[in-house]
Amino acid sequence: MSWFTQDAFDFFSELEKSNTKEWFEANKKRYEASVKKPMLTFIEEMIGRMLELDPDVVTDPKKCMMRQHRDTRFSKDKSPYKICASMIISNGGKGDHATPGLYFSLLSDRVYVASGTYELETEQLRKVRQHIVDNEAEFVRLVNDPSFVSKFGEIIGEKNKMLPPEFREVGARVPLLFNKQFFYSAELKPAQVVSDQTLPDTVMDLMRAATPLNRFFARAL
């Protein structure tokens, strides 16, 4: 038995083309059966596993799954629904995008697994950069760790064009200091997900590879 069926991916493929309240309401039972219920079941499984890495993660599956409705108040795109089903398991909860944890998103053509620190406030970014400066050798070692590189490749995220003066010397040696986001991701194809009865093991292999850097950033914050 797989955790997700092909219909979960097909649902979002069709939603991309018909992102309206009328279409969603007509397909709501399908959403509940193919997307929401399997996702909550998967979240419950992953919470139990993530507790091994962080005993303080949020343990209510409903508080880990992202809402399907989009907030369109300040967006030019008025499409009412997100074209993916997503969850965050961390000790900060799904509204906290700075605390490292597990981010899992199912789209029409892939599953996206990510971790790291994604949305930092000004003071949080300063703390992370200072932590990198103070622990430069450790940071470089973690970024180049073979397990991390084999699973994620590299740290990605938006960058600043300039650094505050106190960070420029180390920034010349460690270009990642210019980042204002520090996250890492991997993708799984639908066919792999549908046929993978051991999907939680696959995701946990990724999370174990991410854990040393996650703990590094958690110390900074």
C-alpha positions in Angstrom: 0.0 0.0 0.0 1.3 3.4 -1.0 0.8 6.5 1.2 -0.5 8.6 -1.7 -2.2 7.5 -4.9 -1.8 8.9 -8.4 -5.2 10.7 -8.0 -3.6 13.0 -5.5 -1.2 14.3 -8.2 -4.0 14.3 -10.8 -6.2 16.3 -8.5 -3.7 19.2 -8.4 -3.0 18.8 -12.2 -6.7 19.5 -12.8 -6.9 22.2 -10.1 -4.2 24.1 -11.9 -6.5 24.3 -14.9 -9.7 25.0 -13.0 -8.8 26.9 -9.9 -12.3 28.0 -9.0 -14.6 27.6 -6.0 -17.1 25.8 -8.1 -14.6 23.2 -9.3 -13.2 22.6 -5.9 -16.6 22.2 -4.3 -17.6 19.7 -7.0 -14.4 17.7 -6.2 -14.3 18.2 -2.5 -15.0 14.6 -1.6 -12.2 13.6 -3.9 -9.9 16.1 -2.2 -10.8 14.7 1.2 -10.2 11.1 0.1 -7.1 11.5 -2.1 -5.3 14.4 -0.6 -6.4 15.6 2.9 -6.9 12.2 4.6 -3.7 10.6 3.3 -1.7 13.8 4.1 -2.9 13.8 7.7 -2.1 10.1 8.1 1.3 10.7 6.6 1.9 13.7 8.9 1.0 11.6 11.9 3.6 9.0 10.9 6.2 11.6 10.3 5.6 13.3 13.6 6.4 10.1 15.4 9.6 9.8 13.4 10.6 13.5 13.7 10.4 13.2 17.5 13.6 11.1 17.3 15.4 14.2 15.9 13.6 16.9 17.9 11.5 16.0 21.0 9.8 19.4 20.9 8.1 19.3 17.5 4.4 20.1 17.3 2.5 16.8 17.6 -1.0 17.7 16.3 -1.3 16.7 12.6 -3.9 19.3 12.0 -1.5 22.0 13.2 1.1 20.8 10.8 -0.9 20.8 7.6 -1.1 24.0 5.7 -4.5 25.4 4.8 -5.7 24.8 1.2 -7.2 28.2 0.8 -4.9 31.0 -0.4 -4.8 34.4 1.3 -5.5 36.6 -1.7 -6.0 39.9 0.1 -2.6 41.4 -1.0 -2.0 39.3 -4.1 -2.7 40.1 -7.7 -3.4 36.4 -8.2 -6.9 35.8 -6.9 -6.9 32.0 -7.4 -8.7 30.7 -4.3 -6.7 27.5 -3.8 -3.1 26.5 -3.5 -2.0 24.0 -6.2 -0.2 21.8 -3.7 -0.8 20.1 -0.3 1.9 21.0 2.2 2.9 20.4 5.8 5.6 21.7 8.2 6.8 19.6 11.2 9.0 21.7 13.6 9.0 22.9 17.1 7.9 26.3 15.9 4.7 25.2 14.2 3.5 25.7 10.6 3.4 29.5 11.0 7.1 29.6 11.8 9.2 29.5 8.7 12.5 30.4 10.5 12.8 27.3 12.7 14.3 24.4 10.9 12.1 21.3 10.4 10.5 19.2 7.8 8.7 20.8 4.9 6.8 18.4 2.6 4.7 19.5 -0.4 2.8 17.4 -2.9 2.3 19.1 -6.3 0.9 17.9 -9.6 4.3 16.7 -10.9 6.5 16.1 -7.9 6.9 15.9 -4.2 9.1 18.6 -2.7 11.0 17.9 0.6 12.9 20.7 2.2 14.5 21.9 5.4 16.5 24.7 6.8 15.5 28.3 7.7 13.3 30.0 5.0 12.0 33.2 6.3 14.2 35.2 8.7 13.4 38.5 10.3 16.2 41.1 10.4 17.5 40.3 13.8 17.3 36.6 13.1 19.3 37.0 9.9 21.9 38.9 11.8 22.2 36.2 14.4 22.6 33.5 11.8 25.3 35.4 10.0 27.1 36.1 13.2 26.9 32.4 14.1 28.4 31.5 10.8 31.2 34.0 11.3 31.9 32.7 14.8 31.8 29.1 13.7 33.2 29.4 10.1 35.1 26.1 10.0 32.2 24.1 11.4 29.8 25.7 8.9 32.0 25.0 5.9 32.5 21.4 7.1 28.7 20.9 7.4 27.9 22.4 4.0 30.5 20.2 2.4 29.5 17.0 4.3 29.2 14.2 1.7 25.9 13.0 3.2 24.4 16.5 2.9 25.8 17.1 -0.6 24.5 13.7 -1.9 21.0 14.4 -0.6 20.5 18.1 -1.2 23.5 19.4 -3.2 23.8 22.8 -1.6 22.2 25.5 0.5 19.9 27.7 -1.7 17.9 30.9 -1.1 17.6 34.6 -2.0 20.8 36.7 -1.4 21.6 40.3 -0.5 23.9 42.2 -2.9 25.7 43.8 0.0 26.7 42.7 3.5 27.0 44.8 6.6 30.7 45.8 7.2 31.2 43.4 10.0 30.5 40.4 7.8 32.4 41.3 4.7 35.7 39.8 5.5 34.2 36.3 6.1 31.8 36.8 3.3 34.7 37.0 0.9 35.6 33.5 1.9 32.1 32.1 2.5 29.7 33.5 -0.1 26.8 31.8 1.6 27.0 34.6 4.1 25.2 36.8 1.5 22.1 34.6 1.7 19.1 35.9 3.5 17.5 32.4 3.3 19.3 29.1 4.1 17.3 26.1 2.9 17.9 22.9 1.0 15.5 20.7 -1.0 15.1 17.4 -2.8 12.4 16.3 -5.2 10.6 12.9 -5.7 8.7 12.0 -8.8 5.1 11.0 -8.6 5.8 7.4 -9.9 8.4 7.0 -7.1 6.0 8.3 -4.4 3.1 6.2 -5.6 5.1 3.0 -5.6 7.1 3.8 -2.5 5.6 2.0 0.5 8.7 3.2 2.5 8.1 6.9 1.8 8.6 7.8 5.5 12.0 6.1 5.4 13.0 8.0 2.3 12.0 11.3 3.8 13.7 10.5 7.1 17.0 9.7 5.2 16.8 13.3 3.9 16.0 14.7 7.3 18.9 12.9 8.9 21.2 14.4 6.3 19.7 17.8 7.0 19.9 17.5 10.8 23.5 18.7 11.5 22.8 22.0 9.6 19.4 22.3 11.1 20.9 22.1 14.6 23.6 24.7 13.5 20.9 27.2 12.5 18.7 26.4 15.6 21.7 27.3 17.8 22.0 30.6 16.0 18.3 31.4 16.5 
